Amino acid sequence: MSLESFSKSAGAAWPCAAFIAGGRAAYLYTAYELAHAAVYPYRALGRNFELLFSHANSPWNGLPVARMVRAGWQVFDELTRRYGKPEFGITSVSVQGVETAVAERCMSAQALTAKPFGRLVHFDKGQAGEGQPKVLIIAPMSGHFATLVRGTVRAMLEQHDVYVTDWQDARLVPVVQGTFDLDGYIDYLLAFFRFLGPRLHVIAVCQPSVAALAATALLAQEGDPCQPASLTLMGGPIDTDANPTLVNEYATGHTLDWFRRHTITYVPFPHMGAMRPVYPGFLQLAGFMGMNADNHIDAFHRYFERLVRGDADSAAQHRRFYDEYLSVMDLTAEFFLQTVDRVFQQRALARGVFEHRGRRVDCAAIEKTALMTVEGERDDICGIGQTQAAHALCSNLKEHQRTHYVQPGVGHYGVFNGVRWRTEIRPRIRQMIMTVEQNG
């Protein structure tokens, strides 16, 4: 089945119609769950074969084909197992040359917003973090978990007191907890900004750039003392009409009703979020992998060869990447559809007509928050100029409050992860934050 025909089977208007009238949306998610159940016996069989060809006392262990059998099972396991939410796994960091323990402290967003769609995670370094600039990293809510910015967090932790937004998988939130749309997302950010207080430095990675800029503008319009001291937008779609990519063209090339019919399904029982309309993680993953299918096929072929050769280091590197990449979460239908509509199709923020709960967002009201934008030269998700557009919207900022940087040689992921992020982008953000701190 092609990705196109697979996605087209996701349409249905309401949960009751999906079940009573044989709606395809509910059955799509159910079919996905049944597929996982159906493959389980083969996984059990594979584990037995793996044990037969790997156990020290097995006569099959020394056969020439033993490594190939073990490698084949491991590849099959990687491709068919259900991936849960990864851990950040940051237990220590070097602070001024001293290895310092790090503890994750979680605050439920329900205590701040009365809804359990996310939480704040504080990477507490104890006394080593006291006096360091306070930084909130807003992780993207675009399919992958917040652990996608693990490298961003780890690099910033050395010299900053770091918090990160940790969004909840929609299939785990009961329907009785209500909806979560783009306005609700901004409500969360406003609550987080106010909870963390003045002198906060905010870094928005990719998709949340629009919401972070809107939340900052709303606080500025109110004269709220909790306006961020600085706002860094990294590879974010502020104006998708500036150098549009294939992603932008796809979003604008279909109607909102098309997205509703072809991408929205319903969480099946027995998940806690049963009957919640969502854009499911498995459909998102199919889209991610379909864009670069040949690369992923080659990656798993090389993985198999390395396992056969016994190249443990390269195999472990492959597993670390795909353990993260294949872990996806469901998005609420209303959040996804509003993002497509207001960010990509209407370009509401760029056109100055973006509203939050009926109130127009005026980015020109931002006068006290330093603004930095970061883009990647080879970014094929968010083209060069889309993030920089924020500077034109924040028209009342002075020149010394603005910074724009384009990182040569990196794509979208390289803007916030990898060697260039650590050695070239992070130091520039650090310098901007230090300048803001020194100027009070």
C-alpha positions as CSV (number, residue, x, y, z in Angstrom):
1,M,0.0,0.0,0.0
2,S,1.4,3.4,-0.9
3,L,1.7,6.2,1.7
4,E,-0.9,8.2,-0.2
5,S,-3.5,5.4,-0.1
6,F,-2.6,4.6,3.5
7,S,-3.2,8.2,4.6
8,K,-6.4,8.5,2.6
9,S,-7.9,5.7,4.8
10,A,-7.8,8.0,7.8
11,G,-11.0,10.1,7.1
12,A,-14.0,10.4,9.3
13,A,-16.0,13.3,10.7
14,W,-17.0,12.1,14.2
15,P,-16.1,9.2,16.5
16,C,-19.6,7.8,16.6
17,A,-19.9,7.9,12.8
18,A,-16.5,6.2,12.6
19,F,-17.6,3.2,14.6
20,I,-21.3,3.0,13.8
21,A,-21.1,3.7,10.1
22,G,-17.8,1.8,9.6
23,G,-15.8,5.0,9.4
24,R,-12.2,4.3,8.2
25,A,-10.5,6.6,10.7
26,A,-11.2,4.5,13.8
27,Y,-10.4,1.3,12.0
28,L,-7.1,2.7,10.8
29,Y,-5.7,3.1,14.3
30,T,-7.3,-0.2,15.3
31,A,-5.6,-1.9,12.3
32,Y,-2.3,-0.4,13.4
33,E,-2.7,-1.9,16.9
34,L,-3.8,-5.2,15.5
35,A,-0.7,-5.3,13.3
36,H,1.5,-4.9,16.4
37,A,-0.4,-7.8,18.1
38,A,-0.1,-10.0,14.9
39,V,3.6,-9.6,14.7
40,Y,4.2,-10.5,18.3
41,P,4.5,-14.3,17.7
42,Y,7.1,-13.7,15.1
43,R,9.0,-11.5,17.4
44,A,8.9,-14.3,20.0
45,L,10.1,-16.8,17.4
46,G,12.9,-14.5,16.5
47,R,14.0,-14.2,20.1
48,N,14.2,-17.9,20.3
49,F,16.3,-18.2,17.2
50,E,18.5,-15.4,18.4
51,L,19.1,-17.3,21.7
52,L,19.7,-20.5,19.8
53,F,22.4,-18.9,17.7
54,S,24.0,-16.8,20.5
55,H,24.0,-18.9,23.7
56,A,27.5,-20.0,24.7
57,N,26.3,-23.6,25.2
58,S,24.4,-23.8,21.9
59,P,26.0,-26.0,19.2
60,W,24.6,-23.6,16.6
61,N,26.6,-20.6,18.0
62,G,29.7,-21.5,16.1
63,L,28.1,-21.9,12.7
64,P,29.2,-19.4,9.9
65,V,25.6,-18.2,9.6
66,A,25.2,-17.5,13.3
67,R,26.1,-13.8,13.1
68,M,23.8,-13.3,10.1
69,V,20.9,-14.9,12.0
70,R,21.5,-12.7,15.1
71,A,21.9,-9.6,12.9
72,G,18.7,-10.4,11.0
73,W,16.8,-10.8,14.3
74,Q,18.1,-7.5,15.7
75,V,17.1,-5.6,12.5
76,F,13.6,-7.2,12.6
77,D,13.3,-6.2,16.3
78,E,14.3,-2.6,15.5
79,L,11.7,-2.4,12.7
80,T,8.7,-4.0,14.5
81,R,8.9,-3.2,18.2
82,R,6.8,-0.5,19.8
83,Y,9.0,2.5,20.9
84,G,8.1,4.2,24.1
85,K,9.0,7.7,25.2
86,P,12.8,8.0,25.5
87,E,14.6,9.3,28.6
88,F,16.7,12.4,28.6
89,G,19.3,10.4,30.4
90,I,21.3,13.5,31.5
91,T,22.8,12.6,34.9
92,S,25.8,14.8,35.0
93,V,27.4,17.8,33.2
94,S,30.7,19.6,33.5
95,V,30.4,23.0,35.2
96,Q,33.6,25.0,35.1
97,G,35.6,21.9,34.7
98,V,33.9,20.0,37.5
99,E,31.6,17.1,36.8
100,T,28.3,18.0,38.5
101,A,25.3,15.7,39.1
102,V,22.0,16.6,37.4
103,A,18.6,15.7,38.7
104,E,15.4,16.0,36.6
105,R,12.7,17.8,38.6
106,C,9.3,17.7,37.0
107,M,6.4,20.1,37.5
108,S,3.1,19.1,36.1
109,A,1.6,21.7,33.8
110,Q,-1.7,20.7,35.4
111,A,-0.7,22.7,38.5
112,L,-0.2,25.7,36.3
113,T,-2.9,25.4,33.6
114,A,-5.4,22.9,35.0
115,K,-4.8,20.6,32.0
116,P,-2.3,17.7,31.7
117,F,-1.0,18.1,28.2
118,G,2.6,19.0,29.3
119,R,5.0,19.8,32.1
120,L,8.1,21.6,32.9
121,V,11.3,19.6,33.4
122,H,14.1,21.3,35.4
123,F,17.6,20.0,35.1
124,D,18.7,20.8,38.6
125,K,22.4,21.1,39.3
126,G,22.0,22.2,42.9
127,Q,24.3,25.0,44.0
128,A,26.2,24.8,40.7
129,G,23.2,26.2,39.0
130,E,22.6,29.1,41.3
131,G,23.3,32.5,39.7
132,Q,23.4,31.1,36.2
133,P,21.0,32.6,33.6
134,K,17.7,30.9,33.6
135,V,16.8,29.3,30.2
136,L,13.6,27.7,29.0
137,I,14.0,25.5,26.0
138,I,10.6,25.1,24.2
139,A,10.7,21.7,22.5
140,P,8.8,21.2,19.3
141,M,5.4,19.5,19.4
142,S,5.6,18.0,15.9
143,G,5.6,14.3,16.3
144,H,8.7,13.5,18.3
145,F,9.1,13.8,22.1
146,A,10.9,16.6,23.9
147,T,14.0,14.3,24.1
148,L,14.7,15.3,20.5
149,V,16.4,18.4,22.0
150,R,18.5,16.3,24.4
151,G,21.7,17.7,22.7
152,T,20.4,21.2,23.0
153,V,19.7,20.8,26.7
154,R,23.0,19.1,27.4
155,A,25.0,21.9,25.7
156,M,23.2,24.7,27.4
157,L,23.4,23.0,30.8
158,E,27.1,23.8,31.3
159,Q,26.5,27.5,31.7
160,H,22.8,27.9,32.3
161,D,20.0,26.9,34.6
162,V,17.9,24.9,32.1
163,Y,14.2,24.1,31.9
164,V,12.4,22.3,29.0
165,T,8.8,21.9,28.0
166,D,7.8,18.2,28.0
167,W,4.7,17.7,26.0
168,Q,2.3,14.8,26.6
169,D,1.3,12.1,24.1
170,A,-2.3,12.9,23.2
171,R,-3.3,9.2,23.3
172,L,-2.6,9.2,27.0
173,V,-4.9,12.1,27.9
174,P,-8.5,11.2,28.6
175,V,-11.1,12.9,26.5
176,V,-12.7,14.3,29.7
177,Q,-9.6,16.5,30.1
178,G,-10.8,18.7,27.2
179,T,-9.1,19.9,24.1
180,F,-5.6,21.3,23.4
181,D,-5.3,23.6,20.4
182,L,-2.8,26.4,19.3
183,D,-4.4,28.9,21.7
184,G,-4.0,26.3,24.5
185,Y,-0.4,25.8,23.6
186,I,0.2,29.6,23.9
187,D,-1.7,29.5,27.3
188,Y,0.9,26.9,28.5
189,L,3.8,29.1,27.4
190,L,2.3,32.1,29.2
191,A,1.9,30.1,32.3
192,F,5.5,28.8,32.1
193,F,6.9,32.3,31.5
194,R,5.1,33.7,34.5
195,F,6.0,30.7,36.7
196,L,9.7,31.1,35.9
197,G,9.5,34.8,36.4
198,P,11.5,37.8,35.1
199,R,15.0,37.6,33.6
200,L,14.0,34.4,31.7
201,H,15.8,33.5,28.5
202,V,13.7,31.5,26.0
203,I,14.9,29.3,23.2
204,A,12.2,28.0,20.8
205,V,13.2,25.1,18.6
206,C,11.4,25.0,15.2
207,Q,7.6,24.7,15.3
208,P,7.0,26.5,18.7
209,S,8.7,29.7,17.4
210,V,5.4,31.1,16.3
211,A,3.7,30.4,19.7
212,A,6.8,31.7,21.6
213,L,6.8,35.0,19.7
214,A,3.1,35.4,20.2
215,A,3.3,34.7,23.9
216,T,6.1,37.2,24.3
217,A,4.1,39.8,22.4
218,L,1.0,39.2,24.5
219,L,3.1,39.8,27.7
220,A,4.6,42.9,26.2
221,Q,1.1,44.2,25.3
222,E,0.1,43.8,28.9
223,G,3.3,45.3,30.3
224,D,3.8,42.1,32.2
225,P,7.1,42.0,34.2
226,C,7.6,38.4,33.1
227,Q,8.4,39.3,29.5
228,P,11.4,37.2,28.6
229,A,14.8,39.0,28.8
230,S,15.7,37.3,25.4
231,L,14.0,35.2,22.8
232,T,15.9,32.9,20.5
233,L,14.0,31.4,17.5
234,M,15.7,28.5,15.8
235,G,14.5,27.3,12.4
236,G,10.9,28.4,13.0
237,P,8.1,29.1,10.4
238,I,7.4,32.7,11.3
239,D,6.7,33.5,7.6
240,T,6.4,30.4,5.4
241,D,6.1,32.6,2.3
242,A,9.7,33.6,2.6
243,N,11.7,30.9,0.6
244,P,9.0,28.2,0.9
245,T,10.1,24.6,1.1
246,L,8.4,21.4,0.0
247,V,6.9,21.1,3.5
248,N,5.3,24.6,3.1
249,E,4.0,23.8,-0.4
250,Y,2.5,20.6,0.8
251,A,0.7,22.4,3.6
252,T,-0.7,25.1,1.3
253,G,-1.4,22.7,-1.6
254,H,-4.3,21.0,0.2
255,T,-7.4,22.3,1.9
256,L,-7.9,22.1,5.6
257,D,-10.8,19.7,5.0
258,W,-8.4,17.4,3.1
259,F,-6.1,17.3,6.1
260,R,-9.0,16.6,8.4
261,R,-10.2,13.7,6.2
262,H,-6.8,12.2,5.4
263,T,-4.8,12.6,8.6
264,I,-7.2,12.7,11.6
265,T,-8.1,9.4,13.3
266,Y,-9.3,8.4,16.7
267,V,-7.4,6.8,19.6
268,P,-8.8,3.3,20.1
269,F,-9.5,1.4,23.3
270,P,-7.8,0.5,25.7
271,H,-5.6,3.6,25.6
272,M,-6.4,6.3,28.2
273,G,-7.1,8.8,25.5
274,A,-9.6,6.5,23.7
275,M,-12.0,8.4,21.3
276,R,-9.8,11.5,21.2
277,P,-9.3,12.8,17.6
278,V,-5.6,12.9,16.8
279,Y,-3.0,13.1,14.1
280,P,-1.4,9.8,15.0
281,G,2.3,9.3,15.5
282,F,2.5,6.4,13.2
283,L,1.1,8.4,10.3
284,Q,3.6,11.2,11.1
285,L,6.4,8.6,11.1
286,A,5.3,7.2,7.8
287,G,5.5,10.8,6.4
288,F,9.0,11.4,7.9
289,M,10.4,8.2,6.5
290,G,8.6,8.4,3.2
291,M,10.4,11.7,2.4
292,N,13.8,9.9,2.6
293,A,12.9,6.2,2.2
294,D,16.0,5.3,0.3
295,N,18.3,6.8,3.0
296,H,16.5,4.8,5.7
297,I,16.6,1.6,3.7
298,D,20.4,2.1,3.2
299,A,20.8,2.9,6.9
300,F,19.3,-0.4,8.0
301,H,21.2,-2.3,5.3
302,R,24.5,-0.9,6.7
303,Y,23.3,-1.6,10.2
304,F,22.8,-5.3,9.3
305,E,26.3,-5.4,7.7
306,R,27.9,-3.9,10.8
307,L,26.2,-6.4,13.1
308,V,27.5,-9.2,11.0
309,R,31.0,-7.7,11.1
310,G,30.7,-7.2,14.9
311,D,31.2,-3.4,14.6
312,A,29.5,-2.7,17.9
313,D,30.3,1.0,18.1
314,S,28.7,1.9,14.7
315,A,25.7,-0.4,15.5
316,A,25.2,1.3,18.8
317,Q,25.3,4.7,17.1
318,H,22.6,3.6,14.7
319,R,20.4,2.3,17.5
320,R,20.8,5.6,19.5
321,F,19.6,7.6,16.5
322,Y,16.6,5.3,15.6
323,D,15.5,4.8,19.2
324,E,14.8,8.5,19.1
325,Y,13.7,8.8,15.5
326,L,11.1,6.0,15.7
327,S,9.6,7.2,19.0
328,V,6.6,9.4,18.1
329,M,3.6,10.8,19.8
330,D,0.0,11.6,18.8
331,L,-0.9,15.2,18.4
332,T,-4.4,16.5,19.2
333,A,-6.4,17.0,16.0
334,E,-7.3,20.6,16.9
335,F,-3.7,21.6,17.5
336,F,-2.5,20.1,14.2
337,L,-5.3,21.5,12.1
338,Q,-5.0,25.0,13.6
339,T,-1.2,25.0,13.1
340,V,-1.7,24.0,9.4
341,D,-4.4,26.7,9.0
342,R,-3.0,29.6,10.9
343,V,0.7,29.2,10.6
344,F,1.1,27.7,7.1
345,Q,-2.0,28.5,5.1
346,Q,-3.1,31.9,6.5
347,R,0.4,33.0,7.6
348,A,-1.5,34.9,10.3
349,L,1.4,36.1,12.4
350,A,3.4,37.3,9.4
351,R,0.4,39.2,8.1
352,G,-0.3,40.8,11.5
353,V,-3.7,39.2,11.9
354,F,-2.8,36.4,14.4
355,E,-5.2,36.3,17.3
356,H,-5.1,34.5,20.7
357,R,-8.5,33.9,22.1
358,G,-10.0,36.8,20.2
359,R,-7.2,39.3,20.9
360,R,-4.8,40.4,18.1
361,V,-1.2,39.7,18.7
362,D,1.0,42.8,18.1
363,C,4.7,41.9,17.8
364,A,5.5,45.6,17.6
365,A,4.7,45.8,21.3
366,I,7.9,43.9,22.1
367,E,10.5,46.4,23.2
368,K,12.2,44.9,26.2
369,T,13.1,41.4,24.9
370,A,16.2,40.9,22.9
371,L,15.6,38.8,19.8
372,M,17.9,36.3,18.1
373,T,17.0,34.2,15.1
374,V,19.1,31.2,13.9
375,E,18.7,29.5,10.5
376,G,20.5,26.6,8.7
377,E,22.0,27.1,5.3
378,R,20.7,23.7,4.1
379,D,17.4,23.6,6.0
380,D,14.8,22.0,3.7
381,I,12.1,22.1,6.4
382,C,12.2,25.8,7.2
383,G,13.9,27.8,4.5
384,I,16.3,30.7,5.0
385,G,14.4,33.9,5.7
386,Q,11.3,32.3,7.4
387,T,12.7,32.7,10.9
388,Q,14.5,36.0,10.2
389,A,11.0,37.5,9.3
390,A,10.5,37.9,13.1
391,H,12.7,40.9,13.1
392,A,10.5,42.9,10.7
393,L,7.5,42.1,12.9
394,C,9.2,43.3,16.1
395,S,9.7,46.7,14.5
396,N,10.2,48.6,17.8
397,L,13.3,46.7,18.9
398,K,16.6,48.7,18.7
399,E,19.5,47.5,16.6
400,H,21.5,46.3,19.6
401,Q,18.6,44.1,20.6
402,R,18.6,42.1,17.4
403,T,20.8,39.2,16.3
404,H,20.5,37.1,13.2
405,Y,22.8,34.2,12.3
406,V,22.8,31.7,9.4
407,Q,24.9,28.6,10.2
408,P,26.7,27.3,7.0
409,G,26.6,23.7,6.1
410,V,23.7,22.4,8.3
411,G,20.2,21.3,7.7
412,H,17.2,21.6,10.0
413,Y,18.4,19.2,12.7
414,G,21.9,20.7,12.7
415,V,20.5,24.0,13.9
416,F,19.9,22.6,17.4
417,N,22.0,19.4,17.5
418,G,25.4,18.2,16.6
419,V,28.9,19.5,16.3
420,R,28.0,22.8,14.6
421,W,25.4,23.5,17.2
422,R,27.8,22.9,20.1
423,T,30.8,24.7,18.6
424,E,29.3,27.6,16.5
425,I,25.7,28.2,17.4
426,R,25.6,27.7,21.1
427,P,28.5,30.1,21.8
428,R,26.7,32.8,19.9
429,I,23.5,32.3,21.9
430,R,25.6,32.3,25.1
431,Q,27.2,35.6,24.1
432,M,23.8,37.2,23.4
433,I,22.5,36.0,26.8
434,M,25.6,37.3,28.6
435,T,25.2,40.7,26.9
436,V,21.6,40.9,27.9
437,E,22.5,39.9,31.5
438,Q,25.2,42.5,31.7
439,N,23.0,45.3,30.4
440,G,20.3,44.4,33.0
